[in-house]
Amino acid sequence: MPPQVPSPLRRLLPLSQTLAPAPLLYLSRRLFFSSVSAPRPPFTRAAGIRPLVCRGQASRHHLRRGNSTARKEPEGMASGGGGGGKDAGVAFNKMRAEGRDVRKDRSMELKNRRANPISTTSYVQILGTGMDTQDTAPSILLFFDKQRFIFNAGEGLQRFCTEHKIKLSKIDHIFFTRVCSETAGGLPGLVLTLAGMGDEGMSVNIWGPSDLDFLAGAMKSFIPNRAMLHTHSFGVEHSASSSQSTEATVTIDDEVVRISAMFVKPRYNNEARNSTDINSKPGDTAIVYSCELAEIKGKFDPGKAQALGLERGPKYRELQLGNSVKTVAGRMVHPSEVLDPPIPGPIVLLVDCPTQYHMHELFLLQSLSRFYEDSSCQTENAKKVNCIIHLGPSSVTNTVDYQNWMKSFGTTQHIMAGHENKNMEVPILKGSARISSRLNFVCPQLFPSSGFWPVEPANGIDLEKNKSTSFQACESVAAANLLKFRLRPYAQLGLDRASIPSLFSYEEIVDELISEIPEIKEVPEQISKFWQSSVDQKNALAPAGKHMLMVEEPWISKDSCLPDILDEQGNLAKFQDDSSLRESVWRKRPKGNSETPCCVENATREDMEITFLGTGSSQPSKYRNVSSIYINLFARGGMLLDCGEGTLGQLKRRFGVSGADEAVKNLRCIWISHIHADHHTGLARVLALRSKLLNGVPHKPLLVIGPKQLLRFLNAYSTLEDLDMQFLDCRQTLKPSVEELLGDNATESATTQLENTMFAPGSRMENYNKKPSSPKDTTALANLKEVLHESGLEILYSVPVVHCAQAFGVVLRAKEKVSSAGKAIPGWKVVYSGDTRPCPALVDASRDATVLIHEATFEDSMKDEAIARNHSTTKEAIAVGTSAGAYRIILTHFSQRYPKIPVFDEEDMHKTCIAFDLMSVNLADLPVLPKVLPHLKLLFKDEMVVEESDEVLEAVV
């Protein structure tokens, strides 16, 4: 029987894994049975009461002792005691978010809150996700006291809202101006987050054009519970001959707001009679939304009522409600006779004109004519627009035609929220930029990104061409992060800049750091000596080969405390010869062996570099993005290992806008470890951008290697956007198959080799897949061989690991090279674990690795939780690398309960380093890597450990 996780742990530690696991059929046996056997608390909740409740402040944080990163376990947690009472149901329900809820007949709560249009507060606000990196469209929040609407949900929306404490749990509806990765990349993570909240889970209504059906179909491939998706598509079908409809489509019409949608499709030719042509495809449709607030009835005048013969009483109330009443004399009194003239409701337009091909259709929209001022198209129903938010890029909105169209609305307030260069001056994620700046100050060698970058022209923007039109025709303001336009109360109608974050600079952050930690001022010089020492020692190598190596930490002796590595049954792991991991390491590495690998000694800075784009688990947080690693091979291109949400934005924060575009264009391969959403939901955005950047340039589809379930998502999504990729199942890239592919007998079937893997008959994976793999895709395999050749790799192969069904690690080994003296130098070897428990297969694959990148989701005191979630603790991850003889171990995929730095034991860190977002580790820097960690710890000496569920509750309650 698998170990049961104590109830307090289930409640306090909900996000240890991911928000989007594999479909129900492929769930791990342990997780399935332990969740089914767990008792479900009774559900009792009064109507209208929200299920999320904050725990007391006393239990939320645990101070670290002095400069140590060790933490005491809260009383009662280790024993499983306590934890009952009123907050038993407040935590994130991971079982439900994973689709493992035994109640199949339930449907998640859709909020339906009533509002008073007179007393309500209302505004529209710019949620500037992607504005500084130009990778996603900004989101717009339409706020009412008891209703919230969001327009567009690009990647990074959750992270942005966490940063600024915007309560996503109160969102009622999500609308899309277009359905593509730029506007909807953050939707899967958001839906899964809401699904795990509270007692029953939450959901939102999702609105968009008929293209939304393609996105919903793709998401269902990895979102296990259909109750999470409440989608509403509207408008004409793509096969229709015209993109226009005379009337707008009304989506919401209640007591506070009427939201209507107007369709705009691109016109790729100049024929007025034909609005579209055969080049039009799903994802091209853009939507203009009008948000019309209800008018406010005029003020009741008691004097007029009395003059008409009405006495005070219930009839006054009826007139205020808009009902006619009779006087005692029988005269009918109508509301218009006793009420002042009504106040028109404010109107906001959201206009998304993504390309110049859309402009002609936009200008001809008949349903917009009632908003034009001084127009022959005006009717008695003409209305004044108070605010228009323009979401199109400046390459469109700065054109003369567009500016002249803007003048049609008269004195309307225009807010330019598209990809404006002004919006790139200050990082959107201030907390992340602050950490990056501090790390850059202390160690610029490993953290070259300062958190700030020079403003560059966005793609497709010719600044000189548009300069003459930028300031003419129509007055407007550039959108700022969290800029508001107030709609209610009516007396406050207009722009509100009070919420805009204050400007900050790199110099201010460094000055703040030095004032907080004066001793940090000397650290950059101390760290720089490591690199100078490395250079000096390389130059001083003896000609006879007696190397003066840098001082290396001795290997852990056989008598030292090496943690046991458990297999999936909790037993000490064994190899095929029945020797334990503990014994095997001593046969492999003699005590005291501190030799630096030849590939590192002879490395240049153009060989290979590892950049960590995301080092957190589950969902993006304030300081850590979710899993993604960029392997930079410089002149030979690059690779991505996992591609969680926000990967593209992180690339742009590390390399700049143009640098990231070059990295995307030069990608050779993207490898995905498993189907959990925190490892692949950034994939579509990267693929779509690459396809766009290489449009018209001869190129080959990008090779994507991943679990079979991922192909369902990519195939469904490719109907929406051109992903220009070729897929290869991870099971076809196991070591026997790849070795066979690269050998002389490349045409022989790999089925016999696959039968010896963990998917073979009789293995615990047999129930998940009766067949080891689908028939070989010879084209994709041939592409893999070419990718290896172009990348300078000798081999790339996947390793089955213990996490969920079809979860893998990966091994990359470079070809050997010849030194100037004619000596053959073995290539470097990088191993990435993906998500896994420590397992013999990964240890064996990591033999003599130059770098092992291993997940370390939990601290050492939480081993039971790690076993239950099929993750690793810090000590277990280090033991895997030590057992395998890896030269350097880099830990990543930390639980978001550790917001800045995880808990670890310094005694285990002799050859190990902790990954941070945007950290770049060059092959030549590996000898000094462990020496830097103690200095980095000084940055976080006073930091607190935040429990993971509380970190989430802060953002959403």
N, C-alpha and C positions, 0 to 999 in steps of 0.2 A: 504494500500500500504506500503510495507516495506521501512525503511529509506534508502535513497540513499547515498552512500559514495561519498563525494566530489572528483572531479577529481584529485586534488593534492594528496589526500590520496591514491587513487588507484595507483597513479604513484610511490609515495615514499614508500609505505608500502606493497610490493607485497608478502612477504613471511610469512605472519602472521600465515598461517595455515600449509599446508603441500604441498609437491610437487606431491604426488600421491594419490588423493582422490578416493572415490568409483567410480565405473562405472557410466556412464551417467544416467542410469535408476534409480540409488539410490541417486541422488543428492538432497540436501535440497531444498525445494521450494523457500525459500527466496533467497538463493545464485543463483539459476537458473534464477529466474525472474529478479533479480536486474542486473545480468550480461547480460541478453538478452536486457534489456532496455538501457544499457549503450551504448552511441554512439561509434562507432569504428573510430579511426582517419584514414584519408586517407593514403594509402601506396604509398610513392614516394621515390624511392631510385635508384640511378644510379648503373649500373651493376658494380660489383666488389667492391662496397663500403660496408664495414661492418656496421651493424646496431647499434652496441653498441657505445655509446658516454658517456664520463665521464662528470658529472656535475661539476660546479666550486667548488673549495675547500671551498669557503665561506659558502656553504650550507651543507657541509658534516658533520660537528661536532658541538656540542653544549656543551660548557663548563658547568660543574656543579659549583654551587656557593659555594665556600669554601669547608667545609666538608659535605655539604648536598648532598643528592642524588636526590633532586628535580630538575626539569628541566622546563624551560619556553618553551612554545610552539612557534615554529617559526611564525613570522608574516605572516598572510594570510592563515595559515593552518587551524585554527579553523573556519574561515569563508568560506573556500573553494576558496578564491580568488587567483589570480596569477597562477603560475605553467604552463602557456602556453608557446608557443614559440618552439624553436628548439629542446628541449629535451623532448617533449611530448611523444615520443615513446621509450625512452631508458630503461624504467624500465622492470623488470621481468614481463612477461605476465602470471599471475596466472590463468586467465580464460582459456587460451589456454592449459597450462600445465595440467589443470584439465579435459580437453576434453570437455569444454563447449563453444568452438568456434562455432558460428552459421554457418560458412562456411565449409561445409563438403567436398568440392571438392578440397581443397588445399593439397599440399604436401610440407613438410618442406624442406628448402634449404639444399642441399648437396653441400659442397664446392668442387670446381674443379679448383684449382689454378695451374698455369703453372710455371715451374721453369727452370732456366738456369743451366745446370749441371756443367758448367765451373766456374761460379762466386759464386755458392751457398756455404753456410756454412752448415756443417753437423756434427753430433755427435750422439752417443748413450749414454744414461744417466740412472743411476740406480735411480728409484723412490722407496725409501725403505719402502713402506707401509708394515707393519706387520713384518719387520725384527727384531724389538726388542722384540716383544711379540710372534712371531712365529705363529700367527693366520692366516695370509694370505700370499700368494706368492707376492714377490716384483713385481712392474711394471717396464717396460723398455720403455723409450722414445727414438724413432728414430726421430731426428730433422733435418729438412731442412728449409731453409728460408721461403718457401711457402708451405710446406707440413709437417704434423706432424703425426706420427704413435705411438700408444701405444700398448704394448703387455702386456696383463693381466690387469684386473681392479678389484682388491680385495677390500674388505671393507676398508674404510678409505682413499681411493684415493683422493676423493674431499677434505677431511680435510687436507691431506698432501699437496696437491697442493695449497690450500688456504694459508697454513703456509708459503710456499716457493714461492708464487706468480707465479706459473706455470699456464699458460693460457689455461685452458681446452677448452675454446671456439674456439681455433684454431686447435683442433684435427680433422683430416680428417678420420682416420681409427683406429679401435680398433681390435686387433687380440688376440686370446686366444691360449695358448699352451696346455691347457686342459679346459674343460667346467665343472666346479664344483664350489661349494661355496667358496673354497679357492682362486680361480683365478678370479671369476666373481661376487663375492658378492656385489661389488660396482657399477655394471653396471646399475641396475634399477634407483638408485639415480642420476647417471651421465646422463642417457638418459633423465630423467625428468627435470633436471636442464637445459640442453641444449635446451629442447623443449620450455622453457619459455623465452628464451633470444631474445632480439631484436624485430623487427617489425613482422617478420614472424616465428620466432623460428628457431632453428638449429637442425641438426641431423648429425650422422656420419655413415659410413659404418662399420658394425660389421662382423668380419670374424672368422670362426672356423670350426672344423670338423662337421660331421653330427649330433653330439651330441648337437650342438648349437640350432637345431630345438626344442629340448625339453625345453631348457631354454627360448627361444622366446615364445613358447606356454604358459609356466607358467607365464611369465611377462605380457602377454596380458590380464591375468585375473584381473590385477589392473592398467594397463596402458591403458587409455581409447582410445587413438588415435593411430591407427595403423601406421600413418605417422611418429611416433617417432622411429619406429623400421625398420632399413634397414639392415637386416641380410643376410649373404651369407654363406651358409654351403657348404663344399666341401669334396671330398674324398670318399672312399669306404663306403658302408653301413655296419652296425654292423653285418648283417647276412652273410657277405662275409666270405669265408673260410680262407682268408689270410689277415693279417694286412698290408702287404707290397704291394707297387706298384713299378715297376722298375724305373719309372720316378717321379720326384717331381711334385707337382701340383702348377702351376704358378698362383698367385692371383693378383699381381700388376706387371705391366711391362710398365714403362713410361720412360721419358727422364732422370730421376735421379736415379731410383732404380728399381730393379727387386726382388720381394719377392716371394719365393717359400716355399711350405710346404711339409714336409716329415712325414709319419705316423709311430708311434711306439705304438704297443699294447703289453700288458703284456703276458708273457708265463708262465702259472701256472704249467706246467709239464716239464719234461726233454726230451721229445721226439722231436728229431730234425725235424721230418717230420710234426709236428703239431705246429703251431705258437700260437694258443690259444686253450682254451677249454671252456666248458660250463659255467665256472665261470666268463668269461669275460662279462662285462655289460657296458651300456652307462656311460660315464664319465671316463672310463679307458683309452681311447685313448689319447696319448700324441703327440704333434707336435714339430718337429724340424723345425725352420724357418731359411732360408738363405736369407740374405739381401745383394744383390750385387749392388754396385753403378756403374753407367755408367763410362766407361773408358774416360779419358780425351785425346782428340786428341793432337797429337804432335804439337809443335810450328811451325808456318809457317816460312819458310826461303826464304826471297825475293831474295837473291843471287842465289839460285838454280833455282828459277822461271825465273829470267832474263837470266841465262845461258842456259835455255831451249828455249829461244826465246819469252818469255812473257813480255809484257810491263805492267806497273802499271795500274790498272783500275779494272773494275767489275770482271774480270776473277780471280783476286787474292781472292776476296771474295768467289767466287764459289768454288775454291779449298779448302779454309778454311772450307767451309760447307760440304766438302766431295764429291764434284761433279767434274768430269773430264771436261777439256776444250781443245779447239784446239788453236794452235798457228796460226799466220798469214800464215805460210808455210804449214799449214794443219796437223801438228804433234799433236797427242793426248797426253796431259799431264795428268797424274793421280795424285791424292792427295798424294799417298805414295811417289812420286818422289820429292815433295817439302815440306813435313811435317816431323818433327822429329818423332821418334817412339812413339806411344801412351803410356800414363801412365795407367796401369791397375787400374780399380776401386777397392777401398777397399771392403772387404767382411767381414760381421759379421754373426756369427751363434748364434742362441738362442736355447739352448738345455735344454729341460725339461725331466729329467728321474726320475719320482717320486718314484719309488720303484725298488728293485733289480730284480723284475720280468720283468721289461722293458729293462734291460741292454742287454740281448742277442739279442733282436730284434734291438736295437739301433746299436750295433756293426756290424750287418749284413746289414744295410741299403746300398743298392747299389748306391743310389743317392748321398751318402756322399763320395763315393770312389774318386771322382774327386778332392776332397779337401785334400786327404791324401798326405803326402810327402814321397818320396822314397818307393812307393808302386807299386807292380806288377799290381795293378788295375788302375794305372794312365794312362791317355790317352793324346792325344795332347791338349785336352780341360782342362787339369788340371789347377787349380787355387789356388793361395795362399790365405789362410784365415788369416786376420789380427787380429781378435778378436773373442773369443768365450765366451759367457756369459752362465754360467752353473746355471740353476735354481733348480736343484735337491737338496735334503737335503744332509748334510754331511755324513749321514749314507750310502748313495749311492756313492757320489763323492769321498769319502776317501778310498774306497775299492781298492785293488790292481788291479783288472780287469779294473775298470773305469780309474784309473790313467794311466795304460798302454795304454788304448785306447786314452787318451788325448795326449800321445806322438806321435800318428800317424800324428798329424798336424804340427810336427816340431817346429819351433820357434814362433808359434802363441801365442798371449797374452791371457791367460786364466783368467777370472774373476769369482770367486766363489760367486754367489749371492743367494744361497739357504739358508736354515736354519742353519747358522753357529753361534756357540756360541759367536764368536767375535762380531757379529752384534748386540748383545743384550746389550752391555756395555753402550750405550748412548741412551736415549729415542729419538724416531723418532720425536715426536711432542714436540718440545722444548718449545713452548709457553704454552702448557698445563702442561708440567712438571714443568715449572717455577711457574705457579699458584699453582699447587699441593704442591710444596716445600714450598712456602710461607705460605700456609694455614696449612701445617703440622707443621711448626715452631711455628706459633701462637697458634694452637689448635690441638695437636696430638691426643687428645681424640676423636675428631670428624673426623679428617683427618689422619688416620693412614698411608696412602700411601704417601711416601715422594716424589714421582715422579721418584725415582731411586730404583732399586731392585737388589738383588744379581743375578749374572748370574747362571742359572741352565741348566743342560743338557736338550736338547729338546727331545721330545718323540722319542723313538726308536733309540737313539744315545748312543752307548757304547763307552765312551771316551777312556777307556783303550784298548779296542779292536782295535780302529782305530788310536791310537796314533802312532803306528809303520808305518802306511801308510800315515799319514797326511803330512809329509814333504819329502816324497820320490817321485821318478819317474818323476813328471812333475812340473815345476815351475809355480806358479800361485799367484794371489793377491786376498785377501778377498775384497768383494764389500764393499764400504762405501756409506753412504747416499749421493746422488747427485754426485757420482763419474762419470766422463765422459771419453769416449774414442773418441777422435776427428778423423773424417774421411775427412773433407774438412776444410780449404785448405790442400792440400796434404803435404805441408811443415810442418804442425803441427800434422801430423799423430801420434797418441799414446795417452797414459793416460794423463788426465788433472784433477788434484786434487784441483784446485782453488776454486771450488764451494762447496767443502765438508764443512759442518758447523764446527765451532770450538768446541772443547771439552769443556764441562762445568760440574760442580759438584754441589752437594747439598750445600756444604760449600760456594762456590762462590755465589750461589743464595742468601743464607742467609746473607752473608756479604754485598751484593749489597742492599738488603732490609734494613738492619740496617743503611747503609750510606744514603739511600734515606729518611727513616722515623726513625730517632733516637729514638723517643719515643716508637717505636714498641718493643724495647728490653725488656721492663718491662711487656708487655702484656701476654706472656706465663705464667709467675708466677701468674699474677692476675687471669687468667682463671683457672689455676690449683686449686686455692682456692675454686672455685665453687664446684668442685668434692670433695675436702676434706671436705668442709662444709656439703655436702650432706651425706657423710659417717658418719661424726660426729653426725649429727642430727638423722640419722637412729639409731645409737648406743645409743642415748640419749632418745629414745622414752619411755614415761612413761608406766609402766606395766599395769596401769588401762586403757590404751587405749587413754589417752590424748596425742595426738601426737604433738610433736614439729616440725611442718612442716616448710619447707623452705618458705621464703617470696614469696608469689605468687601475681601476679598482679590481682587487683580486676576486676571483670567482668564489662564490659561496662554498665553503668547505663541506665535506660530506657529513660532518658532525653538526653543522649549523642547522638552524630551524628552517627547513624548506617545507612550505605547506603542501599537504597532500592535494593531488588533483583527482577529482572524482569524475567518474563517468556518469551517464544519464541515470544509472540506477543508484548512484551515491557510493559506489565501490571504488577502491583505489585503482586507478587506470592501469592497464597492462598492455604491453605490446604483444606481438605474435609469439615471441619467445617466452611469454609469461613473466618477463621482468617488469618491475614497476618503473614508473617515470623517475622516481628518486634514484634508482640504481642505474638506469640507463644514462643519465647525464654524466655520471662519474666515469663511465666507460668511454663516453664520447669526448669529454673534456677533462684532461687531468687537472688536478688541483693547482691553482695559481696561474693557469694559462690566461694571459692578458694580451695576446697578440692582436694587433690591429689588422683587419683584413687588407689584403693587397689592393682590392678595388677601392678602398678608402684612402690608403696611403698614396696611391697614384691618381686620385680623383682630381678632375678639374671642375670648375664651377659651372661648366656647360654640360656635365654628364646627366645629372638627374637632381630634381628638387621636389620635395613633398610639401604641398600647401594644404592646410586643413581649413576647409571652407565651413565646416559645421562639426561641432564636437559634443553636442548634447543629444539626449534621447527624447523620445515621445513627441514633443512638439517644440516649435521655436520658442525661445524665452528671451528675456531682456538682454542677456549677455552671451548666450550660446545658441547658434543656429543648429538645425538637425543635420544628420550625417551626410558628409560629402568630402571627398579627398581628391585633389587635383595632382596628378603625377606629371610634372613638367619635364619633358625630354628635350626641350629647347629646339634646336634645328630639326629634330625628328618628330616634332608635334607634342601631343600630350594625351592623357587619359583621365577619365573620371571614374573613381571607385565609389559607387553610390551617388545619388543625386537627389537629396531631399529638397523640400520646399525652400526657396530662397537661394539656391545654388548660384543662379546667374547673378543675383544681386551681390553675393559675396565675391564672385569673380571680379565684378566691377569695382568693389571696394578695395580689392587687393591689387588689381592691375590697371584700374582706370577704365573708362568707357571704351576707348579705342583698343586698349590692351586686352580687355576681356573679349571684345569682338574677334580679335586675332586668335586668341586662345580657343574660342569656340569654333572658328573656321578651321583651325589646325588640329582639332580632335581626331584621334585615330580610332578610339573605341570608348564606349561607356559600359562599365560592368556593374550590375546591380546584384546585391547579395541575397535579398529575399523580398517578399511582396509587401511587407509592412510599409505603411504610408510615409513614415519619417525617413525612408530610404529611397523613395523613387518619385514623389509627387512633383519634384522640380524638373523631371526629365522632359516632359512635353515642352516646357518653355525653352529649354536649351536646344532641343531638336528643331522646334519651329523657328527660332532665331537663326540657327545655322542654315536651315533651308532658305531663309530670306536673304542672308548675307551672301550665299553662294549662288543665288538665282542668276542665271545667265553665264555662270562660270563652269567650265567642264569639271566635274567631280564625281565621286562615287558615293552611294548612300553610306551613312555612318553605321558601323557595326555596333549593335547593342546586344550585350550578353546578359541574360537574366533568367530567373525562374520562369517556367512555362506559363504560370498565371499572368505574368506581366504582359505577355503577348496579347492576351484578350483585351487588356486595357489599351495598348498601343494600336491594335487593329481598329477598335471602336473609335478611338480618338482621331485616327488618321482621316476619317471621313469629315472631320471638322477643320483640321489644319494639315498641311503637307508636312509630315515629319521627316521624310526623306531618309529613312533608316532601313537597316536589314537586321533581322533578329536571329539570335542563336541561343538555343536552350543551354543553360549551365550544365545540364547533364551530358551534353555533347562535348563539353570542354573539360571533362575529368581527365586526369593525368594519362591514363592508358590511351584514351582517344586522341589526345593532342600529340602524344609521342608517336602514335601510329600515323597521324596525319603528317607529321614532320619527317617520318622515316621513309623507308623505301616502299613499304606495303600500304600506301595511303589509300588504296581502293578497297581494302578488306574491311568488312563490317566491324564496328566497334562494340557490337552487342555482347560478345563473349567477355570482353574486358569489363563492361558495365555490370555484368552479372556478379562480379566480385565486389561491387560497391555496396553502400548501405541501402540501395534501392533493390537489391537482389531478393529473390524469393526466400522467405523465412526471416528476413530482417524486419526490424520494427517499422520500417518505412513501406513495407509491401502493401499495407492497406491503403496507403495514400496513392500509390501508382502501381497498378498491376504490371505495366510494362516499364522497363527501365527508361525508355525515351521514345519520342516519335521518330519516324524514319529520318535518316540523315539528310540535312539540308546541305548538299554538296557545294552549292554556290556560297553559302555563308561560311562553310568550313574553308573553302578556298580563299575567301575574303580574309578570314582569320590568319591564314598563312601569310598573306600579303601584308596584313597589318603588322604582324610580328617582324617581318623583314624591314618594313619602312620605319618601324619604331626602334630598331636595333635590339630587339628582344630575342633571346634564344627560345623562350617558352612562356606561355601564359596558360595556367590551368586552374580550374575550380576544385574546391575541396569541400565535401559534405560536412556540415557541422551540426551541433545539437542546439537547435533553437525552435524553429517551427518546421513544417513540411517544406522541403525544397529550400533550405537555407544553406548558404555556401560561404566559404572563405575563398581567397584567391592568392595565387603565387605568381609573381613576376620575376623573371631572371634575365638579366641583360647578357648579350653576347660577350665573349672575352675579347679583349683588345691587346694590341701589341705596343709595348713601351718603345721609347726612342732607342733603347738599347737592344731592341729585338726580343725582349722577354714577354712571354704570354701572360696576361693579367686576367684572372677570372672576372666575370661580370658580377655586378651587384645583384642581390636578391632581396626583394621586398615582399612581405607576406601581410595580408590584411585579413583579419578574422571575421569581419561582419559581426553579427550578433550571435553569441554562442556561450554555452557552458564550456569550461575547459574540457577538451576531448583529445584522445590519442591521435586521431587523424590529423588534427591541426598541429599537434606537437611534431608529428612525423614530417609534415609538410614544411615546418619551420626550421628544419635542421640547418644549422649554420647560416641562418638568414642574416643579411646585413642589417635589416630593420624589420622588426615585427610590430605591426600596428594592431593592438588588441583592445577590444572593448573592455571597459571596467566600470560598469554601470553603478555598482554598489560599493560602499565601504566594507571593510573586513568584518565588522560586527553584524552585518546583514546577510550572512551566508545562506540562511534558511530562505530568505526572500529571493536571493539570487537563484537558488535551486528551483524554487517554485516558478520563477519567471523565465527560467532558462537563460540567465545572464551570468556574468562573472563578477567577482569582487576584485578589488585592486590587487590583493596578494595572490589570488589565483591567476590573474592575467600575467603578473610578473613571473610566477612559477612556470607558466607555459613557456615563456621565452627563455628562462633559465634552463629548463629541462631540455629545450631544443638547441641550446648553444647559440642563441641569437646574440649578435654583437650589441645591438641597441634595441630597446623596447620603448615604444611610445604608446601611452594609454589615451583612449578617447571614449566617446559615447557615454558621457557621465549623466547620471540622473540629474534632472533639473532641480532637485532639492539642494544641489550644490551650485549655487548661482554663479560663482566666480572661480573657486578652486575646490577640488574634491578633498575628501579626507583620506590621508594616506599615512603609512608608517615610514619614517625617513630611513630606517634600517634596510628597507627593501629597494631603495631608489638608487643603488650604486651604478646601475647601467640603464636607468629608466628615466624617462621624461614625461611630463604631463602635457597634452596638447591643448592649445587655446585656439579660438577662432582666428583665422588669418595668419597663423604661425607658418613660416616657411623654413623647412629644414633641408639644407643642401647636403648632398652626399659628402662633400669635403668638410662639413661642419660636424659630422657625427662624433669625432673624438671628444669634442668639448661639450656635447649636448648635456650630459648629466651634471656637469659642473655649474650650469646656469641655474638649475632649479632652486637651490637654496637662496639665490639672490632674488629670483622672481617671487619667492614666498614672502619676502619683505614687503612687497606691495599689498599683500592681503593679510597682514598679521593681525589686524583688528576686525577681519570680516567675520560674519556670522553664517552658520549653516541654516538655511531655510528649508523646512520640510516641504517636500514636493507638492503635496496637495494644497498647502497654504499658498505657495507661490502661484498656483493656478487660481485659487479662490480670490486672491488679491486682484486678479485681472478681470474676473468675470462676475463677481457677486454684486 
